[in-house]
Amino acid sequence: MRLDRLPISVLRTRYVPGGWDLLAFVLVFAFFVYAAQAARGLAGSLAHLEAVPISLAPSALVGYSARTALRMLIAMSASLVFTFTYATLAAKSRRAEVLLVPLLDFLQSVPILSFSITLLFFLQLTPGRVAGAEMAAIFLIFTSQAWNMAFSFYHSLRSIPDELIEAARNFRLSPWMRFWRLEVPFAMPALIWNMMLSMSGGWFFLTVSEAINVGHTTVTLPGVGSYIALAIEQKDLAAIGWAIGAMFVVILVFDQLLFRPLTASADWFRLDQEVGLTPSHSWALTMMRRSHFLGLLARAFAALLRAGMRPGATAPAALERRASVWDAGWVDYAWYALLALIGLVALSKTAGFVLGEVRPAEIGQVVILGLITLLRVAVLIALASLIWVPIGVWIGLRPRVASIAQPIAQFLAAFPANLLFPIVISAIVLHKLDPDIWLSPLIILGTQWYILFNVIVGASALAPDLRYAAENLGVRGWLWWRRVALPSVFPFFVTGAITASGGSWNASIVAEVVSWGQQKLTAHGLGAYIAEATIQGDFQRSVLGTVVLSLFVVTLNRARRAEVPHRLKEPRPRRRP
Amino acid sequence: MNATAAALNLAPLLDVRGVSKSFRKADGDALVVLEDVNLTLRPGEIVGFLGRSGCGKSTLLRLIAGLDDPSRGVINYLGRPVGGAAAGMAMVFQSFALFPWLTVLENVQLGLEALGMPEPEMRRRALQAIDLIGLDGFESAYPRELSGGMRQRVGFARALVVHPNILLMDEPFSALDVLTAETLRNDFLNLWGEGQLPIKAVILVTHNIEEAVEMCDRLLIFSTHPARVMGEIAVDLPQPRHPDDPRFRALVDRVYVEMTAKPRGERVGPKSERFPGTGIGTTLTHVSSNVLAGLMEAVAGPPYNGKADLPAIAQELRMEIDDLFPAAEALQLLRFAEVEGGDIRLTEAGLQFTREDTDDRKKLFARHLITYVPLAAHVRRVLDERASHTAPKSRFFDELEDYMAEEGAEQTLRTIISWGRYGEVFAYDDHRQCFTLENPT
């Protein structure tokens, strides 16, 4: 047994500060200082914010990065709270589930830009103060992070092995204790992985969430996203370079201090040895485990948690009562009727709102725009697959390359499309290219990596025996790809492609309208339609576009999910006809 | 020990009266998995539930633990009906069900934590249980660092630490290798015999006959489809019991006789069948043709020469009843053997099978399959009648679902596909989920 894995509760050593302690101490207090500084801006007035424009000086980026990072952390915390409540409710209540799960599916498909119409609401919460605008920004970042986390948690809760649930019930764990001792730990590996994806999503849409532009209301909060937006507006290539650098540093810090320790500890929560790409080393985790100072903190936290776990002696028995009025069949019908009623009211309100402004014929046009975006997404996913599947297989079969490639791909997934605008626009203008075609690659800029991630995982999961057998039988070249590699990564590839295409639809709002200074290029598509409507404050068209886009995404997801083949334990032999 | 308990006629710990359990099938019909079970558990007893896997004995254990409610009947614990997971009954699981993210100590403390016990007391009791069960030194280990036997010791410690009145054991030794299981059983019996365990009675669910005879004071023998108690055997051998002891062997024999006696009558015409005569409603348990051939060869060979004692052949082939009984029943269904009174006897056809070469074996098997397994004949007939000579699996699946649950139908089809393929009676294309008559050539 390794010493650093001794659980805190068993270590009864006296408090002796060591080298790891010093580091932990410095880091913890540096965090508090930084949080206090970054939060100071909150209380200021909006007028003051407008009076101090964003500066493109590289030195300003330090403060901006700190503010952006803090916003992301707050949004991530909010996403976790949302995940723990929403997904738990959906998983535990059959009645809530019928509403919450499809709702989540739709929320996931709504592009973040469409949420920006909530800006006015947040501004009214704290008139004249920055706090409202900050809340709006954090909410927008939240909308790019929360949904997939909630989904992952929901699926985890639904797949807890029966015997663990039975053990928890047999030993009469209270619901609170069961949550922290069984459900959260079980869901942890998948949740951490999704938190990492969410963080990338947050970065990708950072300009949209920090420089919010709705109709006549514009709010520009100090941060890396606003910095990038301004750099694009002023055509400042050097500033773009600096922004990339700052982003890289912040992502690196997050990776080292947050995600690496998390993924390394996530291994601990796995039920059995699954194949994953999680780095099993993290100096930060070692520091946390070896530092007595942090150990003390953790023990205090554990004691707090346990105090919360203390049940009333009769609580579990009372909760176990099953036969109650609420279980009656008619309650179900009443509930479904209520949901149907609410749905009808919402539908008529929305339809009334949209049709008050939009002619019915335009709906047809919007659907056609949707089909154009669909074509764009489909073609590019296909192209990306042609490129990344072979590369992913190659990487996946080489563990060492895989461990290097993964963080790189993760950084690239976080890379906002806006940063490539200057290159794309100058290329298109210089060569007089068609924006409808040449803006398209931006749509999979951030999402193609999901294909790569999943294929790498699939290839590294390939049983060594199968590889040896193929080698032994002299299976090589195209036959090897057709009979060995592709069938084994296929289920993983499908998952990756579905994730990628879902994300690409959302990315269309920043990929179909591209600007560099005064130059602006627009491709035909649903993303461009929504982006323009939202920026002009045309709420009716923004809602219409969003609804159509959601319908496209949800329908496609449903259709494809049904087709996903079962994961095979071993490739089955094909029968000759 | 059980003798004194009976003599004192102590108040029962547990009283199960007329308990049935049924589940609702997809089409709304009820599927009975447990029928009219009665049981009284008194202090000092180890009672075994013996039956094949999937026979509902684990379901009964869960009903007793309050993890599920019976459809009919009552379960009284200490004179009061069980409603919800009851204090005083702790369970040991076949798969251990340890929380992988908790250490041994934390796993053991779990049930105490749920009781809201103060930390020092909790630690004292947990360490005591860890000590008792032979885990000291492993307190800070995580389950994945332990061997199967050590993990199950954690399972035992976790259950014992809450000082339950009744210890519920759900096949606790069947995921362990033979040697480890034996060691763990002996350790448990020693502690139980010395009165060191903080428990009053034990229920052991098992499909291992020898284990049941070794450990229990009383055995309830369960039938399958649906589970009913078809016999009760008192085991009054003194502990420690030795498998070589003739009295031990006699008891094992008795269990085999008991287990092969009754189901025979029921097999001929399953009760669930709605249209007698079509006969496709029999749930088939999948047994590979290799196992069938192997069993026939073993029975045909010396020293059995066509007729074998089931316990003896089970021991020789190292088959547990979960493997042996389905195989023996499949042979009986195919009229290759007859099973009665704890014996298996090959029929003329069965003996002939063992003498043939591969091709003739297949032909003989095919003949018997078509003649004696109505479902196989039915599939073949449908395929012959259709011009395309293909039929989707779902067609038969729907038919079977009238008689059995989804898993039963799935398993029955899997069996018929496998046997049909072996006898080359028909082929099956898994990709298209279709039965066909074409075999790849």
Interface residues (C-beta under 8 A of the other chain):
Chain A: M1 R5 L6 P7 S9 V10 P161 E163 L164 E166 A167 R169 N170 F171 R172 L173 S174 M177 R181 L182 P185 M188 W268 F269 R270 L271 D272 Q273 R306 M309 R310 P311 A313 P316 A317 L319 E320 R321 R322 A323 R572 R574 R575 R576 P577
Chain B: R62 A65 G66 L67 D69 G83 G84 A85 A87 M89 A90 M91 F93 Q94 S95 A97 F99 P100 W101 L102 T103 L105 E106 L110 G111 E113 A114 L115 G116 E139 S140 A141 Y142 R144 E145 R158 V162 L168 D429 D430 H431 P440
